Amino acid sequence: MSTLLPLSAMIPTRLLLLLALLPICLCQSLQGVLIDCGADVGSVINGLEWLPDSGYISAGSSKVIAREDLVQTLFTVRSFPLSNNVFKKFCYEIPVDGTKKYLVRTTYYYGGVNGNTNPPVFDQIVDGTLWRVVNTTEDYLRREASYYEGVFMPTGKNLSVCVAGNTYTDSDPFISALEVVPLWDQLYNSTDFRAHALSLVARHSFGYDGPVFGYPDDQFNRYWQPFGADAFPLSNPQDLAVSGIWNLPPQKVFHTRLSKSLVEPLTLNWPPGPLPGGVNYSIALYFADDHASDSNNSRAMDITINSVPYYRNLIRTPVGLVVFSSQWPLAGITNLTLTPAPGSTAGPLINAGEVYQVIPSGGKTLARDVIAMIDLRNHFHNAPADWSGDPCLPSRYTWTGVTCSYGPRIRILSLNLTSMGLVGLISPRISRLTALSSILLGNNSLSGTIPDLSSLKAVQNLWNHSSVFGELAEPTRSVSLNPTNVLISLEILEQNLILVFVAQLLAEQQSNGSSSAQSKRKRRIGTEVHAGESFADSATMRSSLHQHSPGRKLR
């Protein structure tokens, strides 16, 4: 059922009609962060300040494109090493307000920086959500840049925007520019951004045949593409008071239109190109009546999409309105048809439209685990290059050495940082990773205080055959490990940290002649470790323990 609502009564529903009535103060300055990827200095372009990217990412390298006819933000890219690490992500981390939603735009121009003829194909990710595949090949052959837009709600204090290799990636992923712009609450608020995000499919100004426009015409710098030229242009375009129109479209989109002079249907193949099926789309159509038209004419029309009724008896007004659906199924070629309603004496018209694909949110790792992992990363001088963004999500892009659980609560289960050449400290926040069952730190060069690990009740495997120097954190020098009831003692011998594994075995003993009487005898099996000795690996240590305790396997 379609409903006519004022702006203040907006609620998520399948299909709504909204009139432009309520005044809202418009701010003309663009907020947000605009990053010129790979640049080492900032710049001002068309009144917008672009920042170098060094404060937002540490991975990758800057490369310069040898073309003189490019806009400033396309001269450089940041490129990320693919090597043999296919499923690795490299993320920009932007400080944000976690209560707001953000327009995110990524721009790509290859310029041959990898030495290949064609640009690589790779994934882009926002926080834990796999956004879409980046394939700029066709645009690049036309010597054009490509951009992608989406609307996302952050999952924390930083919004991570990542590029990532996949099995179809044949050379280093790259990025030219990144924009993160906060949106007002009333924009796109029919979507539940706790569960979904929006990925732009098309945004067009109908009847307009000029270049793409954004800021300052659009205060949020959304890009509006031209679509067709109207044979019946407006005779006297006027600016509408768009401050009350849902989604706050720019006044410029109401300066042109596509229309019919006769009382007959207007059919558009829009959005252009086939769309993937099996998903839903968010659609917004913008209308304003022609001020020069005869006021005696009826302005009603019916809207169908692929012959399915979208809205009936829409009565256009000079103040402007928008018809939208937050969940509409589309597949293949799309035909949008505007048909004069019975009794209408004027032809149909349309000014602008937007289509987004609704994509499910990828979720997020438990915040406590994320904070602990970020602090662990920051204590290392040379953390792995892909340790950015969400540690566990998307699931194929977990951080190097990290294993996670998946379900209602996404937790970090194990850390295998063996032989990564890590230098630095072990963060005390590692003790907050309470779901850990395994910590492997072998063959690294770590220093400082060994944290108190008494809170890690689930750890079953802890190995550190490496150069670690420092002192144990007080008050504990041992950690009881469940459920195998293994006791790990940490001792400092000649400033080398040696892990001494001690197994406790519980045996049942029958009392003399009584099957019901039982007593428990605790037997402690020890392993001597002398200064200067070490185990070659954890398997050797387990084997040594096993010789003393047949019948009980130490896992």
Sequence and secondary structure as in RCSB ss.txt:
>XXXX:A:sequence
MSTLLPLSAMIPTRLLLLLALLPICLCQSLQGVLIDCGADVGSVINGLEWLPDSGYISAGSSKVIAREDLVQTLF
TVRSFPLSNNVFKKFCYEIPVDGTKKYLVRTTYYYGGVNGNTNPPVFDQIVDGTLWRVVNTTEDYLRREASYYEG
VFMPTGKNLSVCVAGNTYTDSDPFISALEVVPLWDQLYNSTDFRAHALSLVARHSFGYDGPVFGYPDDQFNRYWQ
PFGADAFPLSNPQDLAVSGIWNLPPQKVFHTRLSKSLVEPLTLNWPPGPLPGGVNYSIALYFADDHASDSNNSRA
MDITINSVPYYRNLIRTPVGLVVFSSQWPLAGITNLTLTPAPGSTAGPLINAGEVYQVIPSGGKTLARDVIAMID
LRNHFHNAPADWSGDPCLPSRYTWTGVTCSYGPRIRILSLNLTSMGLVGLISPRISRLTALSSILLGNNSLSGTI
PDLSSLKAVQNLWNHSSVFGELAEPTRSVSLNPTNVLISLEILEQNLILVFVAQLLAEQQSNGSSSAQSKRKRRI
GTEVHAGESFADSATMRSSLHQHSPGRKLR
>XXXX:A:secstr
   EE GGG    SEEEEE  S      S  SEEEETT SS EEETTEEEEESTTT  SSEEEE   SSS GGGS
EEEE   TT  S EEEEEEE  TTSEEEEEEEE  TTTTSSSS   EEEEETTEEEEEE  HHHHHTT  EEEEE
EE  SSSEEEEEEE  TT  S  EESEEEEEEE TTTTTTS TTTEEEEEEEEEEET  S  B TTTSTT   BE
EE   SS  SS     GGGSTT   GGGGG  EE SSSS EEEE SSS B SSSEEEEEEEE   TTS TTS  E
EEEEETTEEEEEEEE  TT EEEEEEEEE  BS EEEEEE TT  S  EE EEEEEEEEE      HHHHHHHHH
HHHHBSS  TT  S SS SGGG  TTEEE  SSS  EEEEE TTS  EEE  GGGGG TT  EEE  S EEES B
   TT TT  EEE  SEEES B SS SEEEETTTTEEEEEEEETTEEEEEEEEEEEEEEEETTEEEEEEEEEEEE
     TT   SSHHHHHHHHHHHSTT    
